[in-house]
Amino acid sequence: MAIRSLSVVIPTFNEELSLPETLQDAISTLSKAEIQFELLVVDDGSTDGTAALVAKFAGQDPRVRLIQQDRNCGVGASARNGFNAARYSHILYTDADHPFDFAIIPRLLRRAERNEFIAGFRVDRDTEGPLRYLLGLAYRWAVRLTYGLNYRDIGFALKLFPASLLLDQHLYSRTGAIDVELLSHARHKNYPVRQYPVNYVARKYGISRIATPANIVAMAIELLRIRRQVLASARVPVSDRSVEGRRSQLRLLNGNDEWVA
């Protein structure tokens, strides 16, 4: 069943150079897909012209919405604010630096089942450098040991999921650990997780603040700090309210289901 409405959540901090191409490509691609959509850009206390830029886009296209935070709260907190403001049946969570070719989004929307969670992973990570690759590998193993999640490239910014996943759930992350929270809820609420390979598009402007050693350490610390709350929240029975009117049954999935193309 094709997805017919989509909220795209884009946390951002000082990305005035990256955002024009990202927003223009997203608007063009999703307009051709003939679906209802909105672009929710969450400005995480930027000190450059990010907010003014997004406000200009929003003035020209009401499908672009600016959510402003008066101080820097972290990518996880920004994502949570975007999720809370989402109005449509499905949510696509990605970064401001255009990390993959948006042309694949309509394909995902056509192929995805209504209650699937799709997690993208990079097939070519040569541009990252050895240190960042090793830090990412260590983070993946830490997540596997503490949360029992064994997925590729957990922190990559391509997550597509039903908004109903977040009903009756509380998210705690302020950092990039938000990805782990989302996958944990998907597993415990029996939403099949499908991993989708994508070609990584390296950022053109600025540097990534997410995969620095300091941030990865902060994410690992946060994962340990919130582990009890996340796992307890994932096991709370959900109500029969959902965007699609579906009641999710809680049980664990065995193994990972991966698309090959």
N, C-alpha and C positions, 0 to 999 in steps of 0.2 A: 504494500500500500504506500503510495507516494505521500511524502510530507507536503502539506499545503500552506503552512504558515511557519514563520521562523523569526526568532529574535536572536540577533548576532550581538554578543557581548564582547566588548573590546576594552579591557583596562589599559590605561595609558599614563605615562609620566614623561614629560619633556620629549614628545615625539612629533613636534610640529613639522619636521622635515619628512618623516615617514608617512604620516597620516593622509596627505592628499592623494597619493597613489593608492593607498589601502582603501580609502573610502570610495574613490572614484571606481576602482575595479569592483568592489563589493556591490555598489549600486548598479553598475552596468550588468554584471553577471546575474544578480538576483532579479533584476527587471526582466531579463530575457527568459528567466525560469518561470515567469508568470505565477508567482506565489505572493501571498501577503508577507511582508517582511518589515523589520525595523533594525536599525543599527544603533545600539546603545553604547556610546563611548563614555567611559567612566574616567574622568580626569582626576588623577590621584595627587592633587595639590601641585600641579606643574608650575614651574617658575619661568617658563618660556611662553610662547604664543599659542600653545596647544588649545586652551579653552576658547580663545577668540577664533581660532581656525575652525574648530568644530561648530561653534555657534554660527559662523558664516554658512557652513554646509547646512546646518539645521534650518537656517532662515530661507535657504533655497529649496530644501527638500524636507518635508515634515516627517519623512521616514527616518531621518537622522535625529537622534535625541542625545543631548548632552547632560550628563549627570556629573556635577562638580562636588568634590570633597575639598574642604578648606585647608586640609593639611595632608601630608603624605602618610597614608595608612597601610600601604603594602598592597601587592597585587592580589592577594587572597581576599582582603577586605573589599577591594575595588570590584572584584568579580562577584562577590556576594551581593553588593549593592546593585550590580547590573542584573543578576538573577532575580532579585526581589522586584525589580522594575519591569521585567519581561512580561509582555502581554500575549504572546502567541504560544502555540501548542508545543513547539520544540525550541531548544536553545543551542546555538553554536557558539562555543567559547574559543577565542583565538587572540593573537597578539596584534599590536599596532604596527609592527614592522613587516607585515605581509609575509609570513614564514612559509607559505606554500601557494601554489597556483590556484586561485579561487575558481578556476574553470571546473575543478573537480566537485565543487559544492552541489551543482544541480544533479550530477551523477549520484552522489551520496543520497540526496533527497529522494531520488527515484528508487534507489535500491534498498534503502533502509526500511526495516519493518517498524511499525508504529512504536513499539516499546523496546527497541534496541538502544544500546549505548555504543556509539562508534568512537573509537580512540585511534587517532592517526599516529603513525610512527615513521621516522625518517629512514629511508633506505640507504642514503649516502650521507655520512657524517664526517667526511674527510676534512671539511672546512673548519671543523671545531677546534682542531689541535689536540695533542695527546693529553694535556692536563685536564681540559674540560671533558674529554671523553672518559677518562679514568674517574673523575669526580662523579660523572653521571652514572657510571657503572657501579660505583660504591653506593650511591644513593638508591639505585634500583635494588641492590641487595639488602640495604637497610630497610626499605619498604617491604621487601619480601619477608624478612625475618620478623618485623614488628606488626605487620598488618596481614600477612599471608597473601599478598597480591603479587602475581608474577606476570606482569605485562611489559612489553617492550616500550622503551622511551616514554615513561610515565608522564614526564613533565612537558612533553611536546604540546604546543598550543593548537591542537585540533581535537576538540571534544564536541560531539553532537549527541544530544540526549533529549528525551521528553521532559517538558517542564514538570510533569507529574512526579518525576523522580524526587523532587525537592519538597513535595507536600509533606507536612508533618515532620519535617527534618530540620535540625538546626546545624548550620555550618559554623565552624570555629576558626578556620585558618585565616591568618593575616598574610602569610607568605605563599610561595608557590606550592606549598603542601595542599592547597585546595584541590589539586588534581587527585591526590590520594583519597581525600574525603569523598569526592564524586565517585570514584571507582569503587570505594568501599560500600557506599550506599547502593550503587548499581548491583554489586554482587549480592548483598544481603536482601535486596528487594527483588531478586530474581529477574533483573533486566539483563538479557544476554549481552555480553561485551564482545564486539567485533573489532578486531584490529585491522587498520587499513593503511597500506604502505603509500607514502607520498615522497615526492622529490623535494628535498629541503631547498628553500630559497634563502640564501644568506642576506642579512640586513644590509641595506645600502648606506644607511646613515647612523652615526652614533655607535655605541657599543652596548651589548646586552648587560643588563644589571642583574639578571636572574641567575645565570650560571656562573657567577663569580664564586671563588672559594668561601668568602664570608657569607654569601647568601645561601649556599648549599648547606653550610654548617648550621645557619639559622633555621633552615627548613627541617633539617634532621632533628634539631633540638625541639622544634615545635611539634613534629610528629610524635616524639616521645611524650611531650607535655599534654597533648590533647588525645592521646591514644584511647584512654579509658572512655572519655566522652564520645568520641567518634564511634567506637565499636558498640557502646551501649545505645547510642542514638540509632545506629544502623539496625539494631534488633528490636526497636520499639514497633509494635504493631501499627500499621497505617490505617487511616480511615478509608471509607469507600468513596471519598471525594477524589476526583482527579480531573485534569483538563479534558481527557478523553472518556471520563466516566468509568475507568477501569479500577478494580481493586487488585493491588499487588499482593501476591503471596510471598512470604519470606522463606526462602530456603537457599542453600548454597549451590553454586554452580561448580561442576567438576571440569577442570580443563579450560583452555582458551580457544575461542573460535576465531580464526584469522582469514580475512579475505586476501586473495593473492593478486588481484588487480581490479 
